[in-house]
Every structure is written in C-alpha cells, then in structure tokens.
C-alpha cells in the first residue's frame, strides 16, 4: 500500500512521546524525526525500502519525509518519540537531506543513552534549556551512529510541506500538476521531478491515493453508494475510480468492504 502524508502529525509541531501495546499503522510520512523503540516482544518496522524485525531494546529512526510503517507479528510493547522539524534545522544541515542507509539501531548501549535523554525531556521538571540540550544530544548521537546515503536531490522541507498541505486541501477538486505549480509559483516540469524525487511517487499516483482514502472512509457508511463515494472524493469517472482502487488495494470496492 502507498504511503500517505500524516497531516495531523505535521500540524503538531511539539515534542511527542507515547507508549503502545501491539501497535500497527499504515505507511505514512511527515517532516519530523521519529524514533520508535521496541520495549518488549517484536515489531516489524519498514522505513523506506528497508524492513526489519526489531526486538526489545532496539529502535528504528525515520528522518524527514521517510516513509515508515509498523506491524506487530504476535505481541509487542513500544514507544515513540518525535522531534519536530523546527528543532532539527542544524541536524538537517549536517545530513544534507540524506537518508539513513540503515535506519535501525540495535546496539543496546546507544539505545539506552537515547532513552535516558528522552526520559529527561519528558520529566515535567525539565526546563526549556535542558530540553533543548537533550534534543541536541539525541540528534548528535544519531548523526554519529547512522550512516547516510544520498536522498532526494535539493529537497526543500518547506516546499514539500506546502505541496502536501495544498493537495490535502484540494484533492476533491479537479486539480492537476499545472494547477499545483501555478499555485506555488513553480514550473510544472520542476514540480514533477521534485515530487517524484522527494516522495518516491508521482503526482497523479499520490492524488489518487488521497481520493481513495476518502472514498474508503465514506464507504464505511452503508447508506452511501460506491458511486457517491467515488465522485464525492474527486474521481471524475467510475472507470478511473475502479482502476485506481484495483491498483492500490488489489481487489474490488465491494470485496474490500466485505473483508473480515
């Protein structure tokens, strides 16, 4: 399944920490840096094109706009710590927008150090200067232990967010790449290359994904016909809707809604 922009996460630009039991999430991405710790059991993590079963005291690191998803094979306990992109400008300047060649950290001592600083940050007694200092220690440790590989050429975090917020707001409308380019003040050829380099998919494919997710949500109400759901979500014909649905979910809308 294709990845979707986590707009709710993007709008939340504060430090985030939460624990989970038997976690699962669909592929998604955002501009923030996300550390995912396995505290018990096993978790299957996929970050970009790399997949690994992580065990207790191991973690995965999703950098800005990395596609990531989580799945519990049997049973797991985990916790997530998210650093908003506004607090990682110097880290991103050092990495040059490169991807982590291996986004998993399995060294127990490194994981313990990172967790110690995180526990300090979430302590209510921790003041703003201490929080900032611990964030720098975490980012410095990540820069030290991770190996970086070339990522999207000339990736601009601000432009990426503007593109995705625009599409989230207008996907139900008959927008095109030309519409997007005109709205943002870029040429359509530049945005086409930028979109694929940054998000590892094309404009049309991602637009279809937004519309499909909307249609599936509407299909959850048995009073809605499939035609209504498709048209309300921005598809201009049932033929294009069925084709996009089959490509994404590998089944028909009717069979998809009948699944257990």
Phi and psi restraints in degrees (value plus and minus 20) as a CYANA .aco file:
   2 UNK   PHI     -90.2   -50.2
   2 UNK   PSI     139.9   179.9
   3 UNK   PHI    -111.2   -71.2
   3 UNK   PSI     129.7   169.7
   4 UNK   PHI    -143.2  -103.2
   4 UNK   PSI     128.2   168.2
   5 UNK   PHI     -83.8   -43.8
   5 UNK   PSI     104.5   144.5
   6 UNK   PHI    -104.6   -64.6
   6 UNK   PSI      63.1   103.1
   7 UNK   PHI     -85.3   -45.3
   7 UNK   PSI     -54.8   -14.8
   8 UNK   PHI     -83.5   -43.5
   8 UNK   PSI     -62.2   -22.2
   9 UNK   PHI     -85.9   -45.9
   9 UNK   PSI     -59.9   -19.9
  10 UNK   PHI     -83.1   -43.1
  10 UNK   PSI     -57.9   -17.9
  11 UNK   PHI     -92.3   -52.3
  11 UNK   PSI     -40.9    -0.9
  12 UNK   PHI    -111.1   -71.1
  12 UNK   PSI      79.8   119.8
  13 UNK   PHI    -123.0   -83.0
  13 UNK   PSI      12.7    52.7
  14 UNK   PHI    -131.5   -91.5
  14 UNK   PSI     141.8   181.8
  15 UNK   PHI     -78.2   -38.2
  15 UNK   PSI     117.2   157.2
  16 UNK   PHI    -148.3  -108.3
  16 UNK   PSI     116.2   156.2
  17 UNK   PHI    -161.9  -121.9
  17 UNK   PSI     112.8   152.8
  18 UNK   PHI    -176.8  -136.8
  18 UNK   PSI     131.2   171.2
  19 UNK   PHI    -128.2   -88.2
  19 UNK   PSI     133.4   173.4
  20 UNK   PHI    -158.2  -118.2
  20 UNK   PSI     135.4   175.4
  21 UNK   PHI    -139.7   -99.7
  21 UNK   PSI     108.3   148.3
  22 UNK   PHI      30.7    70.7
  22 UNK   PSI      32.3    72.3
  23 UNK   PHI     -90.3   -50.3
  23 UNK   PSI     133.4   173.4
  24 UNK   PHI    -176.4  -136.4
  24 UNK   PSI     116.8   156.8
  25 UNK   PHI    -171.7  -131.7
  25 UNK   PSI     130.9   170.9
  26 UNK   PHI     -93.2   -53.2
  26 UNK   PSI     143.1   183.1
  27 UNK   PHI     -79.0   -39.0
  27 UNK   PSI     113.1   153.1
  28 UNK   PHI    -173.4  -133.4
  28 UNK   PSI     151.9   191.9
  29 UNK   PHI    -173.8  -133.8
  29 UNK   PSI     140.0   180.0
  30 UNK   PHI    -180.2  -140.2
  30 UNK   PSI     157.8   197.8
  31 UNK   PHI    -106.6   -66.6
  31 UNK   PSI     -28.4    11.6
  32 UNK   PHI    -103.4   -63.4
  32 UNK   PSI     143.7   183.7
  33 UNK   PHI    -115.1   -75.1
  33 UNK   PSI     107.3   147.3
  34 UNK   PHI    -141.3  -101.3
  34 UNK   PSI     105.1   145.1
  35 UNK   PHI    -127.8   -87.8
  35 UNK   PSI     104.7   144.7
  36 UNK   PHI    -138.3   -98.3
  36 UNK   PSI      91.0   131.0
  37 UNK   PHI    -117.9   -77.9
  37 UNK   PSI     115.1   155.1
  38 UNK   PHI    -115.6   -75.6
  38 UNK   PSI     100.3   140.3
  39 UNK   PHI    -124.5   -84.5
  39 UNK   PSI     -32.8     7.2
  40 UNK   PHI    -186.8  -146.8
  40 UNK   PSI     132.8   172.8
  41 UNK   PHI      51.3    91.3
  41 UNK   PSI    -166.5  -126.5
  42 UNK   PHI    -157.2  -117.2
  42 UNK   PSI     125.8   165.8
  43 UNK   PHI    -152.2  -112.2
  43 UNK   PSI     118.0   158.0
  44 UNK   PHI    -114.3   -74.3
  44 UNK   PSI      96.4   136.4
  45 UNK   PHI    -130.9   -90.9
  45 UNK   PSI     115.9   155.9
  46 UNK   PHI    -143.5  -103.5
  46 UNK   PSI     101.3   141.3
  47 UNK   PHI    -146.1  -106.1
  47 UNK   PSI      97.8   137.8
  48 UNK   PHI      34.6    74.6
  48 UNK   PSI    -140.5  -100.5
  49 UNK   PHI    -123.2   -83.2
  49 UNK   PSI      -6.1    33.9
  50 UNK   PHI    -128.8   -88.8
  50 UNK   PSI     111.8   151.8
  51 UNK   PHI    -145.9  -105.9
  51 UNK   PSI     121.2   161.2
  52 UNK   PHI    -175.5  -135.5
  52 UNK   PSI     123.4   163.4
  53 UNK   PHI    -106.8   -66.8
  53 UNK   PSI      95.1   135.1
  54 UNK   PHI    -119.6   -79.6
  54 UNK   PSI     123.5   163.5
  55 UNK   PHI    -131.4   -91.4
  55 UNK   PSI    -196.0  -156.0
  56 UNK   PHI     -74.2   -34.2
  56 UNK   PSI     117.0   157.0
  57 UNK   PHI      46.6    86.6
  57 UNK   PSI      10.9    50.9
  58 UNK   PHI    -144.6  -104.6
  58 UNK   PSI     139.3   179.3
  59 UNK   PHI    -167.7  -127.7
  59 UNK   PSI     141.2   181.2
  60 UNK   PHI    -136.1   -96.1
  60 UNK   PSI     127.5   167.5
  61 UNK   PHI    -141.2  -101.2
  61 UNK   PSI      97.6   137.6
  62 UNK   PHI    -125.5   -85.5
  62 UNK   PSI      96.0   136.0
  63 UNK   PHI    -106.3   -66.3
  63 UNK   PSI    -197.8  -157.8
  64 UNK   PHI     -74.9   -34.9
  64 UNK   PSI     102.3   142.3
  65 UNK   PHI      45.2    85.2
  65 UNK   PSI      -1.2    38.8
  66 UNK   PHI     -91.6   -51.6
  66 UNK   PSI     114.3   154.3
  67 UNK   PHI     -97.9   -57.9
  67 UNK   PSI     108.2   148.2
  68 UNK   PHI    -164.6  -124.6
  68 UNK   PSI     131.8   171.8
  69 UNK   PHI    -170.6  -130.6
  69 UNK   PSI     138.2   178.2
  70 UNK   PHI    -151.1  -111.1
  70 UNK   PSI     126.8   166.8
  71 UNK   PHI    -170.2  -130.2
  71 UNK   PSI     117.8   157.8
  72 UNK   PHI    -116.8   -76.8
  72 UNK   PSI      93.2   133.2
  73 UNK   PHI     -84.0   -44.0
  73 UNK   PSI     -64.4   -24.4
  74 UNK   PHI    -151.5  -111.5
  74 UNK   PSI     -86.9   -46.9
  75 UNK   PHI    -170.5  -130.5
  75 UNK   PSI     125.7   165.7
  76 UNK   PHI    -178.2  -138.2
  76 UNK   PSI     137.8   177.8
  77 UNK   PHI    -149.1  -109.1
  77 UNK   PSI     119.7   159.7
  78 UNK   PHI    -172.5  -132.5
  78 UNK   PSI     149.5   189.5
  79 UNK   PHI    -168.2  -128.2
  79 UNK   PSI     129.8   169.8
  80 UNK   PHI    -143.0  -103.0
  80 UNK   PSI     121.3   161.3
  81 UNK   PHI    -150.0  -110.0
  81 UNK   PSI     104.6   144.6
  82 UNK   PHI    -139.9   -99.9
  82 UNK   PSI     108.8   148.8
  83 UNK   PHI    -123.6   -83.6
  83 UNK   PSI      97.7   137.7
  84 UNK   PHI     -82.5   -42.5
  84 UNK   PSI     127.3   167.3
  85 UNK   PHI     -79.6   -39.6
  85 UNK   PSI     -49.9    -9.9
  86 UNK   PHI     -83.7   -43.7
  86 UNK   PSI     -40.0     0.0
  87 UNK   PHI    -116.7   -76.7
  87 UNK   PSI     -17.0    23.0
  88 UNK   PHI    -142.9  -102.9
  88 UNK   PSI       4.1    44.1
  89 UNK   PHI     -78.6   -38.6
  89 UNK   PSI     -64.6   -24.6
  90 UNK   PHI     -89.9   -49.9
  90 UNK   PSI     -55.3   -15.3
  91 UNK   PHI     -83.0   -43.0
  91 UNK   PSI     -65.2   -25.2
  92 UNK   PHI     -87.3   -47.3
  92 UNK   PSI     -51.7   -11.7
  93 UNK   PHI     -86.2   -46.2
  93 UNK   PSI     -58.3   -18.3
  94 UNK   PHI     -89.3   -49.3
  94 UNK   PSI     -61.4   -21.4
  95 UNK   PHI     -98.5   -58.5
  95 UNK   PSI     -39.0     1.0
  96 UNK   PHI      43.9    83.9
  96 UNK   PSI      12.2    52.2
  97 UNK   PHI      46.1    86.1
  97 UNK   PSI      -1.2    38.8
  98 UNK   PHI     -95.3   -55.3
  98 UNK   PSI     137.3   177.3
  99 UNK   PHI    -108.5   -68.5
  99 UNK   PSI     137.4   177.4
 100 UNK   PHI     -97.1   -57.1
 100 UNK   PSI     103.6   143.6
 101 UNK   PHI     -83.4   -43.4
 101 UNK   PSI     -57.1   -17.1
 102 UNK   PHI    -152.4  -112.4
 102 UNK   PSI      81.6   121.6
 103 UNK   PHI    -103.0   -63.0
 103 UNK   PSI      -5.4    34.6
 104 UNK   PHI    -134.0   -94.0
 104 UNK   PSI     116.9   156.9
 105 UNK   PHI    -136.3   -96.3
 105 UNK   PSI      95.9   135.9
 106 UNK   PHI    -136.5   -96.5
 106 UNK   PSI     -15.9    24.1
 107 UNK   PHI     -99.9   -59.9
 107 UNK   PSI      98.9   138.9
 108 UNK   PHI     -79.9   -39.9
 108 UNK   PSI     -58.9   -18.9
 109 UNK   PHI     -87.4   -47.4
 109 UNK   PSI     -59.8   -19.8
 110 UNK   PHI     -85.5   -45.5
 110 UNK   PSI     -65.2   -25.2
 111 UNK   PHI     -80.3   -40.3
 111 UNK   PSI     -61.3   -21.3
 112 UNK   PHI     -83.2   -43.2
 112 UNK   PSI     -62.3   -22.3
 113 UNK   PHI     -82.0   -42.0
 113 UNK   PSI     -66.4   -26.4
 114 UNK   PHI     -80.0   -40.0
 114 UNK   PSI     -63.1   -23.1
 115 UNK   PHI     -86.9   -46.9
 115 UNK   PSI     -55.7   -15.7
 116 UNK   PHI     -80.5   -40.5
 116 UNK   PSI     -63.8   -23.8
 117 UNK   PHI     -88.6   -48.6
 117 UNK   PSI     -55.4   -15.4
 118 UNK   PHI     -86.5   -46.5
 118 UNK   PSI     -62.8   -22.8
 119 UNK   PHI     -83.0   -43.0
 119 UNK   PSI     -52.6   -12.6
 120 UNK   PHI     -85.9   -45.9
 120 UNK   PSI     -62.6   -22.6
 121 UNK   PHI     -83.1   -43.1
 121 UNK   PSI     -61.9   -21.9
 122 UNK   PHI    -102.1   -62.1
 122 UNK   PSI     -23.9    16.1
 123 UNK   PHI     -88.3   -48.3
 123 UNK   PSI     104.4   144.4
 124 UNK   PHI     -78.1   -38.1
 124 UNK   PSI     -41.9    -1.9
 125 UNK   PHI    -102.1   -62.1
 125 UNK   PSI     -27.2    12.8
 126 UNK   PHI     -95.5   -55.5
 126 UNK   PSI     103.7   143.7
 127 UNK   PHI    -104.6   -64.6
 127 UNK   PSI     151.5   191.5
 128 UNK   PHI     -82.5   -42.5
 128 UNK   PSI     -55.1   -15.1
 129 UNK   PHI     -88.0   -48.0
 129 UNK   PSI     -60.4   -20.4
 130 UNK   PHI     -85.5   -45.5
 130 UNK   PSI     -60.1   -20.1
 131 UNK   PHI     -78.8   -38.8
 131 UNK   PSI     -68.5   -28.5
 132 UNK   PHI     -81.2   -41.2
 132 UNK   PSI     -62.4   -22.4
 133 UNK   PHI     -82.1   -42.1
 133 UNK   PSI     -63.1   -23.1
 134 UNK   PHI     -87.0   -47.0
 134 UNK   PSI     -56.6   -16.6
 135 UNK   PHI     -81.1   -41.1
 135 UNK   PSI     -63.1   -23.1
 136 UNK   PHI     -83.3   -43.3
 136 UNK   PSI     -58.6   -18.6
 137 UNK   PHI     -84.0   -44.0
 137 UNK   PSI     -61.6   -21.6
 138 UNK   PHI     -83.9   -43.9
 138 UNK   PSI     -69.1   -29.1
 139 UNK   PHI     -85.2   -45.2
 139 UNK   PSI     -57.5   -17.5
 140 UNK   PHI     -83.6   -43.6
 140 UNK   PSI     -59.7   -19.7
 141 UNK   PHI     -86.4   -46.4
 141 UNK   PSI     -62.0   -22.0
 142 UNK   PHI     -81.4   -41.4
 142 UNK   PSI     -62.2   -22.2
 143 UNK   PHI     -84.8   -44.8
 143 UNK   PSI     -52.3   -12.3
 144 UNK   PHI     -95.0   -55.0
 144 UNK   PSI     -60.4   -20.4
 145 UNK   PHI    -114.5   -74.5
 145 UNK   PSI     -41.6    -1.6
 146 UNK   PHI    -107.6   -67.6
 146 UNK   PSI     128.9   168.9
 147 UNK   PHI    -124.1   -84.1
 147 UNK   PSI     113.6   153.6
 148 UNK   PHI    -128.8   -88.8
 148 UNK   PSI     122.7   162.7
 149 UNK   PHI    -141.0  -101.0
 149 UNK   PSI     138.6   178.6
 150 UNK   PHI     -75.4   -35.4
 150 UNK   PSI     117.5   157.5
 151 UNK   PHI    -135.0   -95.0
 151 UNK   PSI    -177.4  -137.4
 152 UNK   PHI     -77.8   -37.8
 152 UNK   PSI     111.8   151.8
 153 UNK   PHI     -85.9   -45.9
 153 UNK   PSI     111.7   151.7
 154 UNK   PHI      31.6    71.6
 154 UNK   PSI      23.4    63.4
 155 UNK   PHI     -92.1   -52.1
 155 UNK   PSI     108.5   148.5
 156 UNK   PHI    -133.2   -93.2
 156 UNK   PSI      92.5   132.5
 157 UNK   PHI     -79.0   -39.0
 157 UNK   PSI     -61.7   -21.7
 158 UNK   PHI     -83.9   -43.9
 158 UNK   PSI     -62.4   -22.4
 159 UNK   PHI     -85.4   -45.4
 159 UNK   PSI     -61.4   -21.4
 160 UNK   PHI     -78.6   -38.6
 160 UNK   PSI     -64.3   -24.3
 161 UNK   PHI     -85.7   -45.7
 161 UNK   PSI     -59.8   -19.8
 162 UNK   PHI     -82.3   -42.3
 162 UNK   PSI     -61.9   -21.9
 163 UNK   PHI     -80.3   -40.3
 163 UNK   PSI     -68.5   -28.5
 164 UNK   PHI     -91.1   -51.1
 164 UNK   PSI     -57.7   -17.7
 165 UNK   PHI     -86.2   -46.2
 165 UNK   PSI     -58.2   -18.2
 166 UNK   PHI     -82.8   -42.8
 166 UNK   PSI     -66.2   -26.2
 167 UNK   PHI     -85.9   -45.9
 167 UNK   PSI     -57.1   -17.1
 168 UNK   PHI     -83.1   -43.1
 168 UNK   PSI     -55.0   -15.0
 169 UNK   PHI    -101.2   -61.2
 169 UNK   PSI     -44.4    -4.4
 170 UNK   PHI    -142.7  -102.7
 170 UNK   PSI     -11.6    28.4
 171 UNK   PHI     -83.6   -43.6
 171 UNK   PSI     -42.9    -2.9
 172 UNK   PHI     -97.1   -57.1
 172 UNK   PSI     -31.1     8.9
 173 UNK   PHI    -112.9   -72.9
 173 UNK   PSI     144.6   184.6
 174 UNK   PHI     -98.2   -58.2
 174 UNK   PSI      41.4    81.4
 175 UNK   PHI    -102.7   -62.7
 175 UNK   PSI     135.3   175.3
 176 UNK   PHI    -151.9  -111.9
 176 UNK   PSI     153.7   193.7
 177 UNK   PHI     -80.7   -40.7
 177 UNK   PSI     -56.7   -16.7
 178 UNK   PHI     -85.2   -45.2
 178 UNK   PSI     -59.3   -19.3
 179 UNK   PHI     -80.4   -40.4
 179 UNK   PSI     -66.6   -26.6
 180 UNK   PHI     -82.3   -42.3
 180 UNK   PSI     -67.6   -27.6
 181 UNK   PHI     -79.6   -39.6
 181 UNK   PSI     -64.5   -24.5
 182 UNK   PHI     -83.5   -43.5
 182 UNK   PSI     -60.8   -20.8
 183 UNK   PHI     -84.6   -44.6
 183 UNK   PSI     -56.8   -16.8
 184 UNK   PHI    -115.4   -75.4
 184 UNK   PSI     -28.7    11.3
 185 UNK   PHI      63.0   103.0
 185 UNK   PSI      11.1    51.1
 186 UNK   PHI    -144.7  -104.7
 186 UNK   PSI     143.7   183.7
 187 UNK   PHI     -97.2   -57.2
 187 UNK   PSI     130.7   170.7
 188 UNK   PHI     -86.2   -46.2
 188 UNK   PSI     -53.4   -13.4
 189 UNK   PHI     -86.7   -46.7
 189 UNK   PSI     -59.9   -19.9
 190 UNK   PHI     -85.1   -45.1
 190 UNK   PSI     -66.4   -26.4
 191 UNK   PHI     -86.0   -46.0
 191 UNK   PSI     -53.8   -13.8
 192 UNK   PHI     -81.3   -41.3
 192 UNK   PSI     -67.5   -27.5
 193 UNK   PHI     -87.8   -47.8
 193 UNK   PSI     -61.9   -21.9
 194 UNK   PHI     -81.9   -41.9
 194 UNK   PSI     -64.5   -24.5
 195 UNK   PHI     -79.0   -39.0
 195 UNK   PSI     -68.8   -28.8
 196 UNK   PHI     -87.6   -47.6
 196 UNK   PSI     -60.1   -20.1
 197 UNK   PHI     -86.2   -46.2
 197 UNK   PSI     -58.5   -18.5
 198 UNK   PHI    -100.2   -60.2
 198 UNK   PSI     -64.9   -24.9
 199 UNK   PHI    -127.2   -87.2
 199 UNK   PSI     -18.1    21.9
 200 UNK   PHI      38.7    78.7
 200 UNK   PSI       8.6    48.6
 201 UNK   PHI    -175.5  -135.5
 201 UNK   PSI     150.0   190.0
 202 UNK   PHI    -112.6   -72.6
 202 UNK   PSI     144.4   184.4
 203 UNK   PHI     -78.3   -38.3
 203 UNK   PSI     -68.6   -28.6
 204 UNK   PHI     -84.3   -44.3
 204 UNK   PSI     -60.2   -20.2
 205 UNK   PHI     -84.2   -44.2
 205 UNK   PSI     -61.4   -21.4
 206 UNK   PHI     -90.9   -50.9
 206 UNK   PSI     -57.7   -17.7
 207 UNK   PHI     -81.1   -41.1
 207 UNK   PSI     -62.6   -22.6
 208 UNK   PHI     -81.5   -41.5
 208 UNK   PSI     -58.2   -18.2
 209 UNK   PHI     -82.3   -42.3
 209 UNK   PSI     -65.0   -25.0
 210 UNK   PHI     -79.3   -39.3
 210 UNK   PSI     -62.8   -22.8
 211 UNK   PHI     -88.7   -48.7
 211 UNK   PSI     -57.3   -17.3
 212 UNK   PHI     -86.4   -46.4
 212 UNK   PSI     -63.0   -23.0
 213 UNK   PHI     -81.9   -41.9
 213 UNK   PSI     -58.4   -18.4
 214 UNK   PHI     -85.0   -45.0
 214 UNK   PSI     -64.4   -24.4
 215 UNK   PHI     -82.8   -42.8
 215 UNK   PSI     -62.4   -22.4
 216 UNK   PHI     -82.5   -42.5
 216 UNK   PSI     -60.0   -20.0
 217 UNK   PHI     -81.9   -41.9
 217 UNK   PSI     -64.9   -24.9
 218 UNK   PHI     -86.6   -46.6
 218 UNK   PSI     -53.3   -13.3
 219 UNK   PHI     -87.1   -47.1
 219 UNK   PSI     -35.2     4.8
 220 UNK   PHI     -87.7   -47.7
 220 UNK   PSI     -36.6     3.4
 221 UNK   PHI    -116.0   -76.0
 221 UNK   PSI      92.0   132.0
 222 UNK   PHI     -82.2   -42.2
 222 UNK   PSI     -33.4     6.6
 223 UNK   PHI     -96.9   -56.9
 223 UNK   PSI     -36.1     3.9
 224 UNK   PHI    -110.7   -70.7
 224 UNK   PSI     112.2   152.2
 225 UNK   PHI     -98.1   -58.1
 225 UNK   PSI     138.5   178.5
 226 UNK   PHI     -82.1   -42.1
 226 UNK   PSI     -58.5   -18.5
 227 UNK   PHI     -81.4   -41.4
 227 UNK   PSI     -64.7   -24.7
 228 UNK   PHI     -79.4   -39.4
 228 UNK   PSI     -65.9   -25.9
 229 UNK   PHI     -81.8   -41.8
 229 UNK   PSI     -61.4   -21.4
 230 UNK   PHI     -87.0   -47.0
 230 UNK   PSI     -69.8   -29.8
 231 UNK   PHI     -88.6   -48.6
 231 UNK   PSI     -58.0   -18.0
 232 UNK   PHI     -86.1   -46.1
 232 UNK   PSI     -43.6    -3.6
 233 UNK   PHI    -113.5   -73.5
 233 UNK   PSI     -20.4    19.6
 234 UNK   PHI      91.2   131.2
 234 UNK   PSI     -25.5    14.5
 235 UNK   PHI     -92.5   -52.5
 235 UNK   PSI     119.2   159.2
 236 UNK   PHI    -114.1   -74.1
 236 UNK   PSI     -24.1    15.9
 237 UNK   PHI    -178.5  -138.5
 237 UNK   PSI     134.1   174.1
 238 UNK   PHI     -89.5   -49.5
 238 UNK   PSI     -49.6    -9.6
 239 UNK   PHI     -82.4   -42.4
 239 UNK   PSI     -65.9   -25.9
 240 UNK   PHI     -87.5   -47.5
 240 UNK   PSI     -54.1   -14.1
 241 UNK   PHI     -85.0   -45.0
 241 UNK   PSI     -69.1   -29.1
 242 UNK   PHI     -84.0   -44.0
 242 UNK   PSI     -57.8   -17.8
 243 UNK   PHI     -85.8   -45.8
 243 UNK   PSI     -65.5   -25.5
 244 UNK   PHI     -85.3   -45.3
 244 UNK   PSI     -60.1   -20.1
 245 UNK   PHI     -82.7   -42.7
 245 UNK   PSI     -64.7   -24.7
 246 UNK   PHI     -84.2   -44.2
 246 UNK   PSI     -60.8   -20.8
 247 UNK   PHI     -85.1   -45.1
 247 UNK   PSI     -54.8   -14.8
 248 UNK   PHI    -106.3   -66.3
 248 UNK   PSI     -65.0   -25.0
 249 UNK   PHI    -126.9   -86.9
 249 UNK   PSI     -26.9    13.1
 250 UNK   PHI      38.3    78.3
 250 UNK   PSI      15.4    55.4
 251 UNK   PHI    -182.5  -142.5
 251 UNK   PSI    -198.9  -158.9
 252 UNK   PHI    -112.2   -72.2
 252 UNK   PSI     139.4   179.4
 253 UNK   PHI     -76.8   -36.8
 253 UNK   PSI     -61.0   -21.0
 254 UNK   PHI     -83.4   -43.4
 254 UNK   PSI     -66.7   -26.7
 255 UNK   PHI     -87.2   -47.2
 255 UNK   PSI     -54.8   -14.8
 256 UNK   PHI     -81.7   -41.7
 256 UNK   PSI     -62.0   -22.0
 257 UNK   PHI     -95.3   -55.3
 257 UNK   PSI     -36.9     3.1
 258 UNK   PHI    -110.5   -70.5
 258 UNK   PSI     -23.6    16.4
 259 UNK   PHI     -85.0   -45.0
 259 UNK   PSI     134.8   174.8
